[in-house]
Amino acid sequence: MQTFRNVIGTAQSVLSEEDIDTIFYRIPQLHKIHFDFIKSLEPCVETWNEETKIAEYVKILVSF
């Protein structure tokens, strides 16, 4: 996304700013959601045992 933004208005530009906004409009939100999911899952994975359940974390991820 940033690479496309960096070349707007140059000869290397293949997308307009409007195209970039349309294609990538949810990327920052999706990145944060997935980052938070991974961070919440890390302690679970670090102490993994037979009783560990990750379904609650996945439910939270899917609810977005």
Biopython code that builds the backbone (N, CA, C, O; Angstrom):
import numpy as np
from Bio.PDB.StructureBuilder import StructureBuilder

atoms = [
    (1, "MET", "N", (0.830, -1.181, 0.000)),
    (1, "MET", "CA", (0.000, 0.000, 0.000)),
    (1, "MET", "C", (0.879, 1.251, 0.000)),
    (1, "MET", "O", (0.664, 2.171, -0.789)),
    (2, "GLN", "N", (1.864, 1.273, 0.888)),
    (2, "GLN", "CA", (2.716, 2.460, 0.993)),
    (2, "GLN", "C", (3.534, 2.653, -0.280)),
    (2, "GLN", "O", (3.762, 3.788, -0.698)),
    (3, "THR", "N", (3.973, 1.579, -0.891)),
    (3, "THR", "CA", (4.733, 1.680, -2.135)),
    (3, "THR", "C", (3.917, 2.357, -3.221)),
    (3, "THR", "O", (4.425, 3.225, -3.931)),
    (4, "PHE", "N", (2.659, 1.969, -3.354)),
    (4, "PHE", "CA", (1.788, 2.605, -4.339)),
    (4, "PHE", "C", (1.595, 4.088, -4.025)),
    (4, "PHE", "O", (1.598, 4.921, -4.932)),
    (5, "ARG", "N", (1.431, 4.416, -2.756)),
    (5, "ARG", "CA", (1.250, 5.824, -2.367)),
    (5, "ARG", "C", (2.499, 6.656, -2.665)),
    (5, "ARG", "O", (2.407, 7.814, -3.071)),
    (6, "ASN", "N", (3.655, 6.050, -2.459)),
    (6, "ASN", "CA", (4.903, 6.779, -2.655)),
    (6, "ASN", "C", (5.138, 7.198, -4.108)),
    (6, "ASN", "O", (5.855, 8.165, -4.365)),
    (7, "VAL", "N", (4.544, 6.482, -5.046)),
    (7, "VAL", "CA", (4.797, 6.793, -6.461)),
    (7, "VAL", "C", (3.640, 7.527, -7.134)),
    (7, "VAL", "O", (3.675, 7.737, -8.346)),
    (8, "ILE", "N", (2.621, 7.919, -6.379)),
    (8, "ILE", "CA", (1.505, 8.683, -6.964)),
    (8, "ILE", "C", (2.066, 9.956, -7.610)),
    (8, "ILE", "O", (2.850, 10.691, -7.010)),
    (9, "GLY", "N", (1.642, 10.182, -8.829)),
    (9, "GLY", "CA", (2.066, 11.379, -9.539)),
    (9, "GLY", "C", (3.393, 11.249, -10.259)),
    (9, "GLY", "O", (3.852, 12.210, -10.877)),
    (10, "THR", "N", (4.018, 10.092, -10.197)),
    (10, "THR", "CA", (5.274, 9.875, -10.920)),
    (10, "THR", "C", (4.999, 8.981, -12.122)),
    (10, "THR", "O", (3.888, 8.482, -12.301)),
    (11, "ALA", "N", (6.016, 8.789, -12.932)),
    (11, "ALA", "CA", (5.879, 7.925, -14.113)),
    (11, "ALA", "C", (5.669, 6.466, -13.714)),
    (11, "ALA", "O", (5.142, 5.682, -14.504)),
    (12, "GLN", "N", (6.069, 6.098, -12.515)),
    (12, "GLN", "CA", (5.922, 4.720, -12.041)),
    (12, "GLN", "C", (4.533, 4.430, -11.495)),
    (12, "GLN", "O", (4.212, 3.274, -11.219)),
    (13, "SER", "N", (3.720, 5.431, -11.339)),
    (13, "SER", "CA", (2.392, 5.270, -10.755)),
    (13, "SER", "C", (1.493, 4.438, -11.673)),
    (13, "SER", "O", (1.345, 4.738, -12.858)),
    (14, "VAL", "N", (0.906, 3.405, -11.111)),
    (14, "VAL", "CA", (-0.034, 2.571, -11.871)),
    (14, "VAL", "C", (-1.455, 2.703, -11.326)),
    (14, "VAL", "O", (-2.412, 2.246, -11.952)),
    (15, "LEU", "N", (-1.585, 3.327, -10.167)),
    (15, "LEU", "CA", (-2.883, 3.518, -9.541)),
    (15, "LEU", "C", (-3.053, 4.976, -9.127)),
    (15, "LEU", "O", (-2.088, 5.652, -8.770)),
    (16, "SER", "N", (-4.273, 5.439, -9.180)),
    (16, "SER", "CA", (-4.559, 6.776, -8.668)),
    (16, "SER", "C", (-4.724, 6.701, -7.149)),
    (16, "SER", "O", (-4.850, 5.618, -6.579)),
    (17, "GLU", "N", (-4.721, 7.849, -6.518)),
    (17, "GLU", "CA", (-4.930, 7.878, -5.064)),
    (17, "GLU", "C", (-6.305, 7.300, -4.713)),
    (17, "GLU", "O", (-6.454, 6.598, -3.713)),
    (18, "GLU", "N", (-7.289, 7.598, -5.532)),
    (18, "GLU", "CA", (-8.641, 7.060, -5.307)),
    (18, "GLU", "C", (-8.646, 5.535, -5.428)),
    (18, "GLU", "O", (-9.306, 4.856, -4.641)),
    (19, "ASP", "N", (-7.922, 4.994, -6.401)),
    (19, "ASP", "CA", (-7.827, 3.532, -6.556)),
    (19, "ASP", "C", (-7.186, 2.900, -5.325)),
    (19, "ASP", "O", (-7.656, 1.881, -4.819)),
    (20, "ILE", "N", (-6.115, 3.516, -4.854)),
    (20, "ILE", "CA", (-5.415, 2.992, -3.673)),
    (20, "ILE", "C", (-6.333, 3.019, -2.460)),
    (20, "ILE", "O", (-6.396, 2.052, -1.701)),
    (21, "ASP", "N", (-7.040, 4.121, -2.278)),
    (21, "ASP", "CA", (-7.976, 4.218, -1.158)),
    (21, "ASP", "C", (-9.066, 3.155, -1.251)),
    (21, "ASP", "O", (-9.467, 2.587, -0.236)),
    (22, "THR", "N", (-9.540, 2.887, -2.449)),
    (22, "THR", "CA", (-10.581, 1.880, -2.645)),
    (22, "THR", "C", (-10.062, 0.477, -2.373)),
    (22, "THR", "O", (-10.710, -0.307, -1.680)),
    (23, "ILE", "N", (-8.905, 0.165, -2.912)),
    (23, "ILE", "CA", (-8.348, -1.190, -2.779)),
    (23, "ILE", "C", (-7.913, -1.482, -1.345)),
    (23, "ILE", "O", (-8.162, -2.573, -0.832)),
    (24, "PHE", "N", (-7.277, -0.529, -0.705)),
    (24, "PHE", "CA", (-6.635, -0.771, 0.591)),
    (24, "PHE", "C", (-7.347, -0.106, 1.766)),
    (24, "PHE", "O", (-6.744, 0.040, 2.829)),
    (25, "TYR", "N", (-8.585, 0.293, 1.617)),
    (25, "TYR", "CA", (-9.223, 1.121, 2.643)),
    (25, "TYR", "C", (-9.323, 0.457, 4.013)),
    (25, "TYR", "O", (-9.386, 1.168, 5.016)),
    (26, "ARG", "N", (-9.339, -0.846, 4.100)),
    (26, "ARG", "CA", (-9.469, -1.503, 5.409)),
    (26, "ARG", "C", (-8.171, -2.117, 5.921)),
    (26, "ARG", "O", (-8.163, -2.740, 6.983)),
    (27, "ILE", "N", (-7.094, -1.955, 5.199)),
    (27, "ILE", "CA", (-5.834, -2.586, 5.593)),
    (27, "ILE", "C", (-5.379, -2.153, 6.993)),
    (27, "ILE", "O", (-5.020, -3.030, 7.778)),
    (28, "PRO", "N", (-5.369, -0.895, 7.355)),
    (28, "PRO", "CA", (-4.928, -0.537, 8.718)),
    (28, "PRO", "C", (-5.784, -1.192, 9.815)),
    (28, "PRO", "O", (-5.247, -1.662, 10.818)),
    (29, "GLN", "N", (-7.096, -1.224, 9.631)),
    (29, "GLN", "CA", (-7.970, -1.847, 10.628)),
    (29, "GLN", "C", (-7.735, -3.363, 10.687)),
    (29, "GLN", "O", (-7.674, -3.946, 11.769)),
    (30, "LEU", "N", (-7.607, -3.984, 9.526)),
    (30, "LEU", "CA", (-7.367, -5.429, 9.494)),
    (30, "LEU", "C", (-6.024, -5.778, 10.121)),
    (30, "LEU", "O", (-5.906, -6.784, 10.821)),
    (31, "HIS", "N", (-5.027, -4.963, 9.876)),
    (31, "HIS", "CA", (-3.715, -5.194, 10.478)),
    (31, "HIS", "C", (-3.806, -5.138, 12.003)),
    (31, "HIS", "O", (-3.249, -5.997, 12.686)),
    (32, "LYS", "N", (-4.496, -4.144, 12.535)),
    (32, "LYS", "CA", (-4.636, -4.014, 13.990)),
    (32, "LYS", "C", (-5.387, -5.200, 14.577)),
    (32, "LYS", "O", (-4.991, -5.734, 15.613)),
    (33, "ILE", "N", (-6.459, -5.614, 13.928)),
    (33, "ILE", "CA", (-7.243, -6.756, 14.416)),
    (33, "ILE", "C", (-6.374, -8.006, 14.472)),
    (33, "ILE", "O", (-6.382, -8.719, 15.476)),
    (34, "HIS", "N", (-5.631, -8.278, 13.416)),
    (34, "HIS", "CA", (-4.787, -9.468, 13.388)),
    (34, "HIS", "C", (-3.607, -9.358, 14.348)),
    (34, "HIS", "O", (-3.211, -10.350, 14.960)),
    (35, "PHE", "N", (-3.052, -8.174, 14.481)),
    (35, "PHE", "CA", (-1.966, -7.963, 15.435)),
    (35, "PHE", "C", (-2.449, -8.245, 16.856)),
    (35, "PHE", "O", (-1.781, -8.948, 17.614)),
    (36, "ASP", "N", (-3.599, -7.700, 17.212)),
    (36, "ASP", "CA", (-4.169, -7.932, 18.549)),
    (36, "ASP", "C", (-4.485, -9.405, 18.769)),
    (36, "ASP", "O", (-4.285, -9.927, 19.866)),
    (37, "PHE", "N", (-4.980, -10.079, 17.731)),
    (37, "PHE", "CA", (-5.276, -11.512, 17.822)),
    (37, "PHE", "C", (-4.000, -12.297, 18.130)),
    (37, "PHE", "O", (-3.992, -13.140, 19.027)),
    (38, "ILE", "N", (-2.941, -12.028, 17.401)),
    (38, "ILE", "CA", (-1.671, -12.727, 17.626)),
    (38, "ILE", "C", (-1.148, -12.457, 19.029)),
    (38, "ILE", "O", (-0.702, -13.376, 19.717)),
    (39, "LYS", "N", (-1.203, -11.200, 19.454)),
    (39, "LYS", "CA", (-0.719, -10.859, 20.796)),
    (39, "LYS", "C", (-1.521, -11.566, 21.885)),
    (39, "LYS", "O", (-0.949, -12.001, 22.885)),
    (40, "SER", "N", (-2.830, -11.687, 21.709)),
    (40, "SER", "CA", (-3.647, -12.364, 22.725)),
    (40, "SER", "C", (-3.419, -13.866, 22.704)),
    (40, "SER", "O", (-3.626, -14.542, 23.711)),
    (41, "LEU", "N", (-2.997, -14.388, 21.570)),
    (41, "LEU", "CA", (-2.776, -15.823, 21.439)),
    (41, "LEU", "C", (-1.405, -16.265, 21.951)),
    (41, "LEU", "O", (-1.236, -17.421, 22.338)),
    (42, "GLU", "N", (-0.447, -15.376, 21.956)),
    (42, "GLU", "CA", (0.916, -15.722, 22.362)),
    (42, "GLU", "C", (1.004, -16.399, 23.726)),
    (42, "GLU", "O", (1.655, -17.439, 23.828)),
    (43, "PRO", "N", (0.379, -15.863, 24.787)),
    (43, "PRO", "CA", (0.473, -16.538, 26.090)),
    (43, "PRO", "C", (-0.137, -17.941, 26.056)),
    (43, "PRO", "O", (0.345, -18.858, 26.721)),
    (44, "CYS", "N", (-1.182, -18.088, 25.286)),
    (44, "CYS", "CA", (-1.844, -19.386, 25.155)),
    (44, "CYS", "C", (-0.896, -20.408, 24.524)),
    (44, "CYS", "O", (-0.815, -21.549, 24.978)),
    (45, "VAL", "N", (-0.202, -20.002, 23.505)),
    (45, "VAL", "CA", (0.715, -20.897, 22.801)),
    (45, "VAL", "C", (1.945, -21.196, 23.655)),
    (45, "VAL", "O", (2.457, -22.315, 23.643)),
    (46, "GLU", "N", (2.412, -20.203, 24.388)),
    (46, "GLU", "CA", (3.594, -20.386, 25.227)),
    (46, "GLU", "C", (3.364, -21.391, 26.343)),
    (46, "GLU", "O", (4.306, -22.050, 26.782)),
    (47, "THR", "N", (2.136, -21.518, 26.806)),
    (47, "THR", "CA", (1.824, -22.453, 27.899)),
    (47, "THR", "C", (0.908, -23.573, 27.405)),
    (47, "THR", "O", (0.060, -24.063, 28.150)),
    (48, "TRP", "N", (1.083, -23.968, 26.160)),
    (48, "TRP", "CA", (0.218, -24.963, 25.528)),
    (48, "TRP", "C", (0.229, -26.278, 26.304)),
    (48, "TRP", "O", (1.282, -26.775, 26.703)),
    (49, "ASN", "N", (-0.975, -26.830, 26.509)),
    (49, "ASN", "CA", (-1.118, -28.165, 27.082)),
    (49, "ASN", "C", (-2.397, -28.778, 26.523)),
    (49, "ASN", "O", (-3.054, -28.176, 25.674)),
    (50, "GLU", "N", (-2.750, -29.959, 26.989)),
    (50, "GLU", "CA", (-3.927, -30.660, 26.458)),
    (50, "GLU", "C", (-5.231, -29.921, 26.723)),
    (50, "GLU", "O", (-6.212, -30.146, 26.014)),
    (51, "GLU", "N", (-5.267, -29.065, 27.702)),
    (51, "GLU", "CA", (-6.495, -28.360, 28.058)),
    (51, "GLU", "C", (-6.597, -26.958, 27.428)),
    (51, "GLU", "O", (-7.588, -26.256, 27.628)),
    (52, "THR", "N", (-5.596, -26.571, 26.689)),
    (52, "THR", "CA", (-5.596, -25.237, 26.082)),
    (52, "THR", "C", (-6.673, -25.131, 25.024)),
    (52, "THR", "O", (-6.825, -26.009, 24.175)),
    (53, "LYS", "N", (-7.415, -24.047, 25.090)),
    (53, "LYS", "CA", (-8.492, -23.804, 24.127)),
    (53, "LYS", "C", (-8.260, -22.443, 23.469)),
    (53, "LYS", "O", (-8.028, -21.442, 24.147)),
    (54, "ILE", "N", (-8.325, -22.427, 22.154)),
    (54, "ILE", "CA", (-8.138, -21.163, 21.450)),
    (54, "ILE", "C", (-9.420, -20.698, 20.765)),
    (54, "ILE", "O", (-9.433, -19.647, 20.125)),
    (55, "ALA", "N", (-10.474, -21.456, 20.891)),
    (55, "ALA", "CA", (-11.730, -21.112, 20.210)),
    (55, "ALA", "C", (-12.241, -19.731, 20.594)),
    (55, "ALA", "O", (-12.761, -19.012, 19.742)),
    (56, "GLU", "N", (-12.104, -19.348, 21.851)),
    (56, "GLU", "CA", (-12.581, -18.034, 22.278)),
    (56, "GLU", "C", (-11.831, -16.913, 21.553)),
    (56, "GLU", "O", (-12.423, -15.896, 21.192)),
    (57, "TYR", "N", (-10.537, -17.105, 21.346)),
    (57, "TYR", "CA", (-9.755, -16.104, 20.633)),
    (57, "TYR", "C", (-10.184, -16.025, 19.166)),
    (57, "TYR", "O", (-10.278, -14.938, 18.597)),
    (58, "VAL", "N", (-10.438, -17.172, 18.571)),
    (58, "VAL", "CA", (-10.873, -17.205, 17.173)),
    (58, "VAL", "C", (-12.257, -16.565, 17.043)),
    (58, "VAL", "O", (-12.514, -15.850, 16.075)),
    (59, "LYS", "N", (-13.139, -16.810, 17.992)),
    (59, "LYS", "CA", (-14.476, -16.186, 17.973)),
    (59, "LYS", "C", (-14.357, -14.668, 17.984)),
    (59, "LYS", "O", (-15.090, -13.984, 17.269)),
    (60, "ILE", "N", (-13.444, -14.137, 18.784)),
    (60, "ILE", "CA", (-13.242, -12.699, 18.854)),
    (60, "ILE", "C", (-12.745, -12.178, 17.503)),
    (60, "ILE", "O", (-13.204, -11.140, 17.027)),
    (61, "LEU", "N", (-11.814, -12.896, 16.895)),
    (61, "LEU", "CA", (-11.291, -12.493, 15.595)),
    (61, "LEU", "C", (-12.393, -12.488, 14.543)),
    (61, "LEU", "O", (-12.487, -11.551, 13.750)),
    (62, "VAL", "N", (-13.212, -13.505, 14.527)),
    (62, "VAL", "CA", (-14.261, -13.639, 13.516)),
    (62, "VAL", "C", (-15.365, -12.598, 13.715)),
    (62, "VAL", "O", (-16.039, -12.229, 12.754)),
    (63, "SER", "N", (-15.555, -12.128, 14.928)),
    (63, "SER", "CA", (-16.628, -11.180, 15.197)),
    (63, "SER", "C", (-16.394, -9.805, 14.574)),
    (63, "SER", "O", (-17.320, -8.999, 14.486)),
    (64, "PHE", "N", (-15.156, -9.532, 14.141)),
    (64, "PHE", "CA", (-14.853, -8.240, 13.517)),
    (64, "PHE", "C", (-15.268, -8.332, 12.103)),
    (64, "PHE", "O", (-15.119, -7.368, 11.352)),
]
sb = StructureBuilder()
sb.init_structure("model")
sb.init_model(0)
sb.init_chain("A")
sb.init_seg("    ")
for serial, (resi, resn, name, xyz) in enumerate(atoms, 1):
    if name == "N":
        sb.init_residue(resn, " ", resi, " ")
    sb.init_atom(name, np.array(xyz, "f"), 0.0, 1.0, " ", f" {name:<3s}", serial, name[0])
structure = sb.get_structure()
